[in-house]
Amino acid sequence: MGTLIIGLALFFVPHSVSIVAPAWRDRTAARLGEVPWKGVYSAISLIGLVLIVWGYGDARYQPTLLYAPPEWLRHLAMLLLVPVFPLLFAAYLPGRVQQMTKHPMLVAVKLWAVAHLLVNGMLADVVLFGVFLVWAVADRISLKRRTPRPTPALPAGRANDAIVIGGGLVAYVVFVLWLHTWLIGVAPVG
């Protein structure tokens, strides 16, 4: 469990700098340069992500049950997860979906975390998905008071919403039917 917690800390410290110290982030990025700042940010985040995966895998060998969710919540979780991939795509493909949700990546993270908290009652699950949920809520609240920075995105176009929805739904089906089992070792259906 310690590796998971260290990984979450390493992943979320850089991701939270803009939440807790946006002025410091801007000064430091200006002093170092945007590319070196993003390089350090990415390296720390990548180390954190590796430790999250490793720590979560280890924690699953010594499970601590906090709650046992009823079986019917799996259906609700699957429903909550349907828009996650389209929202992830919408973060980088400007269109109506992006305009309606304002911050589609954060909406996707919140839906993903809530859905997984509904169906996973082990301590490691609650720590992992709970931290992601708390971070996404905090980031969304902080966005209301900080100056937005430009995000990389493809050019706006009429086809973007069709790509977001169609591509996102295809990605969801592929992930649910094959990739989740292959990558995570848990079959969400069947």
N, C-alpha and C positions, 0 to 999 in steps of 0.2 A: 504494500500500500504506500510505503514511503516513496518509491520510485514514481508512482502515479502522481503523488502530491507534488514532488519536485518538478516533474514534467509539466503539470498544470501551472505551477508558479512560473517556470521559465517561459512557457507559452503565453501566459496572460500578462506578465509584467510588461513586455513590450507592447502588447495589444491594449494595455490600459493606460499607457503614458498620456495619450490624448484625452482620456477621461479625467484623470486626476491632475495633470500638469500640462495643459495644451501650450501654454506660453513657453515653458521649458523645452518641450518637444520642438517647437518652431525655432527657438534660439539655437538649440543643439544641432538640428538639421541644417540650419543656415550656416553655422560655424563649420561643421564637418563637410557639408555638401549633401544634397538630397540622395545621391546614389550611394555614398559610403554609409549614410544613416540607414538607408533601406537595407544595405548589405548586412550591417550589424544586427538590425532588427530581424531580418530574415534568418540569419545564422542562429541567433538565440531561439527564435520561434521554432526552427527546424529541430534543434536539439531537444527543445521542450516536447515537440510532437513525437519524436522518436521515444522519449522517455514515457510519454502518455501511453503510447501503444504497448510498449514493453511492460510498464507498470500495471496497466489494465489487464493485460494477459496474465501476468503473475498473480494479480489479486483474484482472478477468477478461479485459481487453484485452491484458494482458502476463502471460500465465500462466507459472508456474514449476512444472514437474512434480516432485513429490517421490516419488510412487509411482503405479503404474498398477494399480488394483484389477481383479481378474478379473470378468468379466461376471456370473457367477452370484451375486456379492454383492448385486446389485440386488434379487434376490428376497428375500434375507435382510433387506435394508434395508426393503423394502416391508412385510415381516412385522413388523419391529420398530416401524414407524410406525403400525400399526393401532390400538394403544391410546392414541396420543398425544392425539387430540382428545377421546376419552372422559375421559382423565385431566385435561385442561385444564378440561372442563366440571365434573368432580368437585371441582375446587378451590373452586367457588362453589356447588355443589349438594350439601349434606350428605346422606350416605347411607352405605351399606355400602362402596361403592367408596372413598370418602374415608376411612372408618375403616380399611379394610384397607391402604391405601397410606400413610396418615398425612400425607404431603406430596405429593399427586398432581401439583401443578404441577412440583415438582422432578423427580419420576420422569419426567414428560412431557419436560422439557428434556433430561434425560440420555438417554432413548431417542432423541429427535430428533437430538441431537448425535452419538451413537454411530452411528446409521444413516447419517447424512450423511458421517461420517468413513470409513465402510466403502466408500463409493462415489465419493468425491471426493478425489483425490490431489494437487490443486494447492495451492500454498503458501497462497493466500488462503483456500481452503476449510479447510485444517488450522488456520490461525490463527483464523478465525471460529468454526468448530464446536468446536475445541479449547478456546478461551476459555470458551465457554458450558458445556462439559462440566466443566471445572475449577471454574468458579464454582458450578455446581449441586452438585457433590460437596462443595466447601468449605462451602456454605450448609447442606447437609444435616447435615454433621458438626457445624457450629456450633450448629444447632438443639438438639442434645442437651444443650448447656451453657447456653443462654440462656432467659430467661423468655419464653414465647410471648406474642405480642400478638394481639389479636382481629383476625380477617380478615373483610372484608365477605363475606357469603354470604346466599343466599336461605334462607327457612325450611326446616327439615328436613321431609321428607315421604316417604311410601312411593313416590310416583311418581318421585322424583329419580333413583334408579338406572336406571329405564327411560329417562328423558330423557337421562341421562348416556351410557348405552350406545347407545341408538337414535340420538339426536341427534349423538353423537360419531362414530358410524360413517357416518352420512349426510354429515357435514362432511368426514370423511376421503375418501370417494368423490368428493365434489364438488371437493375440493382437488386430489386426484390427477388426476382426469380433465380439469379445466378451469382452476382457479384457479392452480395451480403454474405452468403454462405462461404464463398471462396475467400473473401478478405477477412471476415469477422469470425467465421466458424459457427455461425448461428443461422439456421434457416427461418426466415420470418414467416414463411407460409409452408404448409405441408406437414 
